[in-house]
């Protein structure tokens, strides 16, 4: 495991009062933590996999390279602000809300300081270059399964633009404002208990088709058991998630990558990934079977390979128009 040291534990400081409701000022406590690592980390690149489109209401990156996230922890909502000091090899974080201490206790995993790339041998000149180019990237681990699972289900068998639009609608309408002195609009994802009770017409208004809506409701009804999969072996996580109707290998891989920090989870069934991997490794698009054969030499780090290719934006030339964005609300 890559060494990291805690320069300061999660500690509370006095936050400036903010107004949470008309006429009801509340003191918001700021919790802070800093970690230092042997190799500099890049939170912007590392946490980019958690952002669901440029308009994700729960994720914001400011021009100075600071990442803001609204998140829902087992202790309640939290806002976390993360920045890096590359020269000092340090990552600084501040958090607010009931879940502030919970999220900062897990800061090393969140920013990839606990990711272990030892044993990964790029082998190919392209991957050597990409590993150097994205040297600050690591596999993150949020420890929040439902936070990864709901957006993944929304992205099943639809365009990313459709899924991201639905995610924004659900967050805006059923989530809540992120706590603390946030200088812009930032939101916390909806509570699974809220989503589990949504009637069919609310899913329709959010542009979510009936099959995906039913799958999300099933997952939300089992949210407590699903969250208990954190720390289990990937094979057991897959077995438990796939016992829920509507959850397949692609969705499991997307969750393993983000919530569990699995460096080997391959998103089999992805529309674009085999094409990108094939173009990067062989100069021609692959299908899933060919992609898995090509990635076998990196078993244990296959997600690490595919994510580097994604970060580089490698894709074969587009020869057809983009798939149209459907709007279930008009149906």
Secondary structure, DSSP 4 states (H G I P E B T S, - for coil): ---EEEEEEEEEEPPPEEEEETTEEEEPPEEEEEEEESS---HHHHGGGG--STT-TTEEE-TTS-EEEEEEETTEEEEEEEEEEGGGTEEEEEEESTTHHHHHHTHHHHTTTT---TT----SHHHHHHHHHTTT--------HHHHHHHHHHTTTS-HHHHHHHHHHHHHHHSEEPPS--SS--EEPPPHHHHHT--HHHHHHTT--HHHHHHHHHHHHTHHHHHTTTTS-HHHHHHHHHTSTT--HHHHHHHHHHTS--TT---TT-TTHHHHHHHHHHSS---HHHHHHHHGGGTT-HHHHHHHHHHHT--PPP-SPPPP---GGG-
